[in-house]
Amino acid sequence: METLKDVKVGQTVSVVKLHGEGAVKRRIMDMGITKGTEVFVKKIAPLGDPVEVTVRGYELSIRKADAALIEVK
């Protein structure tokens, strides 16, 4: 299983499934990351946290812990 945390800079991936429970999953969905959404990894901070992505035409920074809950292909 590949997660958004494992994706390299410059790659575009598609969301397969969101893991997690309750408020965490709801927050990720509220940011526009839902099943089938295309996500482009724009940058990763020097220490690896956070990850900057482009989703649905806007920039978004996601914590590494949240990115690990997003399964991609």
SVG drawing of the C-alpha trace seen along z (x, -y; Angstrom):
<svg xmlns="http://www.w3.org/2000/svg" viewBox="-16 -27 32 29">
<polyline fill="none" stroke="black" stroke-width="0.4" points="0.0,0.0 1.5,-3.3 0.5,-6.4 0.8,-10.1 3.7,-10.3 5.7,-8.0 5.2,-10.0 8.2,-11.8 8.2,-15.5 6.8,-16.1 4.6,-13.1 0.8,-13.1 -1.2,-10.4 -4.8,-9.5 -6.5,-8.9 -7.7,-5.3 -8.9,-5.3 -8.8,-7.4 -7.9,-5.6 -8.4,-6.9 -11.4,-7.5 -13.9,-10.3 -12.6,-13.8 -9.3,-13.1 -10.9,-11.5 -13.5,-14.3 -10.8,-17.0 -9.0,-15.4 -12.2,-15.2 -13.0,-18.8 -9.7,-19.8 -10.9,-18.3 -9.0,-15.1 -11.6,-12.4 -11.5,-9.1 -10.5,-9.6 -9.0,-13.0 -5.7,-13.8 -3.0,-15.1 0.3,-16.7 3.2,-16.7 4.7,-20.1 7.3,-20.3 8.4,-18.5 9.9,-20.6 13.6,-20.0 12.8,-17.8 10.0,-16.0 7.0,-17.7 4.8,-19.1 4.2,-18.1 2.9,-20.8 0.4,-19.4 -1.9,-20.8 -5.5,-19.5 -8.4,-20.7 -6.4,-23.8 -5.2,-25.0 -2.1,-24.7 -2.4,-22.7 0.1,-21.7 -0.5,-18.4 1.2,-16.9 3.2,-13.7 0.9,-11.9 -2.2,-12.9 -0.5,-12.0 0.2,-8.5 -3.6,-8.0 -4.2,-8.7 -3.8,-5.6 -2.8,-6.5 -1.9,-4.8"/>
</svg>
